[in-house]
């Protein structure tokens, strides 16, 4: 994900210390002979229970998309299990940042900073506390003056002038739709979210079905192609962000919306690419997804969870045919293979790419892998809840 990014307190406690990164990393304890997943285990609960044992709401991390992604996954587990402790934990974390008047001390100068707004809307739905509506309205109001490209795409950040990053679609659009549906703003939210997906796709879609990571309207970035202005490579997690945003936004997009058909078409084209490039050995997908045989390439867990989620939900919603569920099932099995349980009884999820800027092939291949990075924890929970609903 992009910078600027919010530093958090996720620190990995293991024998080998990873290099400093742009994104936070969760701690794990090195253990011998880890146990592998058993089919009867509720892996969503296991991951949430492990994470909440490792961190209190006060130590989980600061306001940022990584923590917000994880806690959104925890919220999904709460909705299924009705374990109020899961909700109380989320509320305690959010209340660190929302004051008595419902104000969040944040300028919301990046799309990343808006992702945790999902929790504000969800907590309002659960508690009806008006502070959360007030706080969520800060983000919604910020969009009225947030900078855009000439064709209306939200800049990734005020420090990333004229740039569209795939990641940003998931950072803001699901929040916008939830806000609209909850606070009588759905007409704007539905139209804006669908329009954003199409604008981003118009600059970043490739005939292969994949999407390039970023676009620079000004063409001044060193990574920008002189003709197309997009970055030179596909990065699996950026595609995963866009994929999840697409199938989630379609839940809200009216059939009459002029952009709906294009979003569905993009999902269908992407599904073909995801199926084509699934690793037959592991069921997962590679960090640089269209170059599986490239030396140094590796299967990345968070994007594999995102692709699995997208395919399964797209099948469930009828956007792609049912044969893709088998692809999702293989992906699910592959992601589960990355989960182990240490001698302390806590789960560990491996091979998660840390936070990442825009770069070339060598840059993506060289990104460090982490255990229990929140990108992977959140994506895992979102995927696992979807696959449970699909009967996997």
N, C-alpha and C positions, 0 to 999 in steps of 0.2 A: 504494500500500500504506500501511499504517497507521503511526502512530507509537505507542509509541516505536520507532524504527528505528535500526539500527546504522549509524553513519557509516562509510564506507569510503574507500579511497584512489583510487577511480576519478575521474579529473579529465579534463575534455575540453579538449584542446589544439587549439583552432581559432581563427580570427580573431575570432569573436564569442563572448564569454563569457556563458554562460547565467546566469540568476539562481540564487542559492543554492537548493537543493532539499532535500527530505527524503530523497531516494535518490541513490546515487552515479551518476556518469556517466563513461563511458570516454573516453579521449582519442582524437582523430583529428587528422590533419594535413590542412589544406585543400589541395586539389589541383584542377587544371584538367582539364576534359574527362574525367570519370571513365568507365571502361569499365563496361558493364552485363553481367549474368550471361550466360554461354554455357551451352547445355544439357548439354555434356559435362563441365562442371566439377563436382567433388565439393564442394558448397558448405559442407557440414559441416566438412570438413577445412580448407577455406579460411578459414572463420571461426575455428576453433580455432587454426590456425597463426598467423593475424593477431593474435589476442588474446594468445597466449603469447609472441609477439614484442614486443608492446607492454608486457607485464607479466611480471615474475618472480613466482613464488609468494609472495615476501615483499612485493611491492608491489601485488598484485592487490586487496587489500581486507581488511577485518576480518571477523570472524564475523558473518554475517547472511544473510538469505534471498536477497538479490539475487545475491551471489556464489555461494551454494549452488545457486541455480537454474542459473546459468551452468555451474558445474562438474558438475552432474548431466547437463546436455546434453553436456558434454565426455566424461563417462563413457560415455554412449550411443555416442558416436563411437569411443571406445576399444574398446568391446565388438564393434563391427562391424569395425574396422580392425586390431585387435590391436596397435596402435602403443603400445608400453609407455611411450614418452615421455609420452603423454597421461595415463596412470595415475600415473606418477612425479610429474608436475606436481601432480595432485590430492592425492596423498599428502603432498607437500612443503607444500602449503597447509594441509591438515588438521593436520599435525604442528606447525604453529605454535601450535595451540590445545589439543592433547592432550599432557599431560605424560607422564613415564615411567611413572607409575602409572595412566594412563588417565583422569585427571581433566581436565574442562573447567571453567575458571573462569567460570561463567555461572550466574545464578540461574534462567534459563529462565522469566522472568516474562511472556513473551508467546509466542503461537503462532509469530510471525515468527522468534523465536530458535531454534525447533526444526527449521526446514526443513533446515538444513545437517546435521542428524542423519542424513539419507539417506546422506550420504557416509560416515559412520561405519559404517553397516551394510554398504554396498557395499565399503568397504575391508576390512572383516572377511572378507567373502565371498572377496575376491581374495587376501588375505594370511594370514588366520587369526591375525593379531596380536591377542592378547586385550585389548590396550589399547583397541581400537576397540569391542569388546563392552562393556567397562567404561564407556567414555564414552557409548555409546548408551543404556546402562541408566540413566544419570543422567536422560535425557529421559523415558524410559519410567516411571521411578519418580516423576518430577515430576508426571506426569499423575494419579497416585493422589490427590494433594492439590490439584490445579489447580482454581481456582474455576469454577463452572458456574452457568448459569441454573437456575431452578426445575425446568424440564423436562429438564435434563441437558446443555445445550449448553455447550461450552467458551467461556469469555469470550475475547474477542480478546486481551486483556492485563489484567494486574492494574491497570494504569492506565486501562483502558477497562472499568470495572466494569459488569456486566450487559449488555455489548454483544456481539453476534454480527456478524462481518464475513465476507462470502463468502470473502474472501482467505484467512482462517484455515483453511478446509477443506484447501486445498492445502499450507499450511504444516506441518500436523501429521499428517493422515490417511495419506498415502502412506508417511511414515516409520513410523507405527504398524504398518501392514500389513507393511512389509518387516522390521521388527523382529520382529513376531510369527512370520512365516514362517521367519525365520532362527534365532530363539532359543526356539522351542517355546512361543510365547505366542499362537498364532494364534486360539485360541478367543475370547480376550478381544478381540484386535485386530480380528477380522472383525466381531464383534457391535458393538463400540464405533464403528468407522469407519462402518459402515452406519447405525447409529443417529444419529450426528452429521450425516450428509448429510440425513437425513430431518428432523431437528429444525431445521436451518438452513433447509431448503426450506419447512417448514411456516410459518415466519415471513416468508420473503423471496420466495417464488414469486408470480408475477403471472399472471393468465389469458392474457396475451400469450405466455407461454412463457419470458420473461426473468425475472430475479431482481433485486430491489432490492439496493443495496450493503450496507446494514447495518440492524440491529434493536437497539433499546434496550429491554430488559425493563422498566426503571424508568420509561421515558417522560419522562425529565428532560432529555435532550439537545435542543438547539434545533432539530435536524434531524428529530426523531422526530415522526411523525404522531400526533396526540392519541388516535386510535382504534387504529390498527394498530401504532404505535410503530416502523414502519420508515422509512428515509430516503426522500426524495422522488423520487429519480431512479435510473435504470439507468446503470451505468458499465461500459463494455465489458470492461476487464481484470478487474474483480472477477467478472464473469460467466464470463470465461475461466478464472479460477482454479477456480471451482466446477465448471465443465464438465470440465476436465482431471481434477480430483479424482474426479469421478463415474465417468468411464470407466476410470480407473485402479483405483479401489476395487472396481469390479465384477469385476476380474480375480481378486479374492480372496474375494468374497462368495459363500457357498454358495447353491445354488438353494433350499435349505430355509430360508434366512434370511427372516424375515417382512418385512424392509424392502427386500429386493431388487427386488420388483416396482415399488415406488414410485420407487426410484432409476432404474430403466429408463424408467418413465413420464416422469419429469422430464427425462431425456436426450432422449426422443422429442419432448416438448413444446418443449424448448429448440432442438432441431434445426429444427423448423418455423419458429421465430422467427428463427434464424440464416439460414435460406434466404430467408425473406421480406425481411429487411433487408440482404442483401448488396448492396453498391453495384454496379450493373450496369456501370458505367464502369471501375472499377479492380479489382473482385473482392474488395476489402477491406471492412472494417466500420468504422463511425464511432465516435468517442469516446463520444458519446451515441447509442447504436445505433438507437433507435426514432425518431429525429428527423433523418433524413439530409438533409433540405432546410433545416434550421435554419441561419440565417446564423451563420458562425463555426465550424460543425461541421467535423470533419476526420477522415480515415481514419487509424486508429492501428495501428501495425505489430504490436505485441506481442499484442494481443487478436486480430488477424487471424490470426496464427500459431496462437494457442490454439484459435480456432474451427475452423481448418483441421484441426489435429491431432484435435480432438474428433470432428468429422464423419467423418474418414477411419477413425479407430479404431472408432467406433461402427458404421460400415458393416462393417468387417472382423470385428467380433465379433457381428454380426447383430442389433444393437439397433435399427437403422433400415434402411430399404430401400436398395438399391444406387444408386438415383437420386441420393442425397446425395453420392456420390463425385464427381459432376460439379461440385457446389457446392464441395467441398473442392479439386478441381483448379483451379477459378477462383480460389479463395482463395490457393492455393499460387502460382499465377502472379502474383497481385497482390502477395504478400509478396516474391517474388523480384525484382519490379520496384523494390523499395525498397533493393536491394543494389547497391552499386557498388564498383569497385576503383580505388583511387587510384594516382597515379603512383609511389607507393612500393611498389605491389604488394599492399597490405593492403586487406581488405574494410571497407566502411562500411555500416551499416544505419541508415536514416533514419526519422524521424517516430515515435519511441518516447516515449510519455508517461512523464514522471518519476514518482517515488513520490507517492502521492496519498492524502489523507485522505477522509473522508466529506463530501459537500457537495451543493449544488444544481446545476442545469443550468449556470448561468453559471460556477460554480467549476470544473467539469470542462472546459468549453470553454476556459477561460483557462489550463489547466495547460501549462507549457512542454513543447516537444518536444525530444528529444535525439537525437544520433547515437551509436550503439554503447552505449546504456544497457544494463546487464546484464539488465534485464527482457526486453528485445527479443532480446538475444543468446541467452539461455537458451531462450526460447520458440521462437526460430528453429531452434535445434539439435534440440529435441524434435520440432517439426513436421517438419523435414527428414528426420530418421531415420524417422519414421512414413511419410512420403510415399515415401521410397525403398522401404520394405518393401511399400508398396501398389503399387509399380511405376510411380509417377509420373515 
